[in-house]
Amino acid sequence: MNIKFAVIGEGQPDHIILKNIIHGFFKNKLIPINRWLPESDESVGWDRVLKYLATEEFRTRLLNTDFCIVQVDTNECEQWNEGISHIGGNASEVQIDKFIEVIKAVLIKKIGADYSSLKNKIIFAITVHDLECWLLPFNSNLPAEQSKIFSCKKTMQGIAKAKKLTIDKKSDPYKRIKSFEEMSKEMRDNKELLEKSKLNPSLKIFVNTLSSTFPFQV
């Protein structure tokens, strides 16, 4: 399969998790997934993601790849100055879906008028509200944790500690990245990915987007 992917995200852990999801979805660990943002191992945050989408560099690079996954957390969306409000932890899947559409509209606005000609190459990965929420179905057997959208970092830090791993930003960078690799490795299994992704609302939406974009894989 000669599909080339790129990722624009907030940090290196985002790239690791999205890479494992793509490899699991396609049942192919050899698919190249280039990291456009962040360029280094340092996290850049949501503000750099939004700014990068408006650059000429993004448009130029997009011409030379097949698909670009744009990932952003929504935990600080109220700071975007876009009039967005958080949704509550008890939000229904319908409410979460509508919330993600609001976030996508902001990202599309940042891309600008060129979006109409570029949209077939762009796949949005909106994590509600943190990327760690997507790890919970693969690391917890508790339904209340698997579907969480708030305090996912704290929950995952506790799970990681119990496994003698660490995802704390203050920990050793090498150990932290290896921990994210370990705690997302199950995503590389297609059956596990398709089943467990249904347990977390925003992850389910992302995997469904992959299924509709690449129906031959379903």
C-alpha positions in Angstrom: 0.0 0.0 0.0 1.6 3.2 -1.2 -0.3 5.7 1.0 1.7 8.5 2.6 0.5 10.1 5.8 1.7 13.2 7.7 0.7 14.3 11.2 0.2 17.8 12.6 -0.2 17.6 16.4 0.6 19.1 19.7 3.4 16.7 20.7 5.4 13.6 20.1 3.0 11.4 22.1 0.2 12.5 19.7 2.3 11.3 16.7 3.0 7.9 18.4 -0.7 7.2 19.1 -1.9 8.3 15.7 0.9 6.2 14.1 -0.3 3.1 16.0 -3.9 3.8 15.1 -3.1 4.1 11.4 -0.9 1.0 11.4 -3.6 -0.9 13.2 -6.5 0.3 11.0 -4.6 -0.6 7.8 -3.0 -3.8 9.3 0.2 -2.5 8.0 3.1 -1.3 10.2 5.2 -0.1 7.2 3.0 2.8 6.2 5.1 6.0 6.5 3.7 8.6 8.8 5.8 11.8 8.8 5.6 14.3 11.7 5.2 17.8 10.4 4.4 19.4 13.8 6.1 19.4 16.2 9.3 19.2 14.3 11.3 18.4 17.4 10.4 16.3 20.4 9.1 19.3 22.3 5.4 19.8 22.6 4.0 22.9 20.8 0.5 23.1 22.0 -2.8 24.0 20.3 -1.8 27.6 19.4 1.0 26.4 17.2 -1.3 23.9 15.5 -3.8 26.6 14.7 -1.1 29.0 13.4 0.5 26.3 11.3 -2.7 25.6 9.4 -2.7 29.1 8.1 0.9 28.9 6.7 2.0 28.5 3.1 4.3 25.7 4.2 1.3 23.6 5.2 -0.3 24.0 1.8 3.0 23.3 -0.1 3.7 20.2 1.9 0.2 18.9 1.6 0.6 18.8 -2.2 3.4 16.2 -1.7 1.6 13.8 0.6 -1.6 11.8 0.3 -3.2 12.6 3.7 -2.5 14.8 6.6 -4.0 14.1 10.0 -4.6 17.3 12.0 -4.8 16.6 15.7 -5.8 19.0 18.5 -6.9 18.6 22.1 -10.0 20.5 23.2 -9.2 20.9 26.9 -8.2 24.5 26.4 -10.6 25.4 23.6 -12.1 28.2 25.7 -8.8 30.0 25.3 -8.9 30.0 21.5 -10.9 33.2 21.4 -13.4 31.5 19.2 -16.4 31.6 21.5 -16.2 27.9 22.2 -17.4 26.4 25.5 -16.5 23.1 27.0 -19.0 20.3 27.0 -19.7 18.5 30.2 -18.4 15.1 31.3 -21.9 13.6 30.9 -22.4 14.8 27.3 -24.1 12.4 25.0 -22.4 11.1 21.9 -24.6 13.4 19.8 -23.5 16.4 21.8 -19.8 15.3 21.5 -20.3 14.9 17.7 -21.7 18.4 17.4 -18.9 19.8 19.6 -16.3 18.2 17.3 -18.0 19.8 14.3 -17.6 23.2 16.0 -13.9 22.5 16.6 -13.5 21.4 13.0 -15.1 24.6 11.8 -12.5 26.6 13.6 -9.6 24.6 12.1 -11.2 25.0 8.6 -11.4 28.7 9.1 -7.7 28.8 10.0 -6.9 26.9 6.8 -8.9 29.5 4.8 -10.3 29.6 1.3 -7.9 26.9 0.1 -9.7 24.3 2.3 -12.2 23.4 -0.5 -9.4 22.3 -2.8 -7.4 20.6 0.0 -10.1 18.9 2.1 -9.8 15.5 0.5 -6.3 15.3 1.9 -7.1 16.4 5.4 -8.4 14.1 8.2 -9.2 15.8 11.6 -8.4 13.9 14.8 -10.2 15.9 17.5 -9.5 14.6 21.0 -12.2 15.4 23.6 -10.7 16.6 25.7 -7.2 15.1 26.0 -5.2 12.6 23.9 -4.9 10.5 27.0 -8.7 9.8 26.8 -8.0 7.7 23.7 -5.6 5.5 25.7 -8.2 4.6 28.4 -10.1 1.9 26.5 -6.8 0.1 25.9 -5.6 0.4 29.5 -8.6 0.2 31.7 -11.4 -2.4 32.1 -13.7 0.1 33.9 -16.5 1.4 31.6 -16.6 4.7 33.5 -12.9 5.2 32.7 -13.0 3.9 29.1 -15.6 6.6 28.1 -14.1 9.5 30.0 -13.6 12.9 28.4 -12.4 14.8 31.5 -9.4 14.2 33.9 -8.0 11.6 31.5 -4.4 12.6 32.1 -4.8 12.1 35.9 -6.5 8.7 35.4 -3.9 7.6 32.9 -1.0 8.7 35.1 -2.4 6.5 37.8 -2.7 3.5 35.5 0.8 4.2 34.1 2.2 4.3 37.7 0.6 1.0 38.5 2.3 -0.5 35.4 5.7 1.1 36.5 5.4 3.5 33.5 5.2 7.3 33.4 3.5 9.8 31.1 4.1 12.8 33.3 5.7 15.7 31.4 8.2 16.2 34.3 9.5 12.6 34.0 12.5 11.5 31.9 11.6 12.2 28.2 12.9 8.8 27.0 10.9 6.9 29.6 7.8 9.0 28.9 7.9 8.3 25.2 8.5 4.6 25.8 5.5 4.6 28.1 3.3 6.1 25.5 4.5 3.5 23.0 3.8 0.7 25.5 0.3 2.0 26.5 -0.8 2.5 22.9 0.7 -0.7 21.3 -2.6 -2.5 21.5 -3.9 0.0 18.9 -1.7 -1.7 16.3 -4.0 -4.8 16.5 -6.9 -4.2 14.0 -9.5 -6.2 15.9 -8.6 -4.5 19.3 -8.6 -1.1 17.7 -12.0 -1.4 16.0 -13.7 -2.9 19.1 -12.2 -0.7 21.8 -12.3 2.5 19.9 -16.1 2.3 20.2 -15.8 2.8 24.0 -14.5 6.4 23.8 -16.7 8.9 22.0 -14.1 11.1 20.2 -11.9 8.1 19.3 -14.9 6.3 17.9 -15.6 9.4 15.7 -12.0 9.4 14.4 -12.0 5.7 13.6 -15.4 6.1 11.9 -13.8 8.9 9.8 -11.1 6.5 8.8 -13.6 3.9 7.9 -15.6 6.3 5.7 -12.5 7.7 4.1 -11.1 4.2 3.4 -14.1 1.9 3.0 -12.1 -0.8 1.4 -10.4 -1.4 4.8 -13.7 -2.1 6.6 
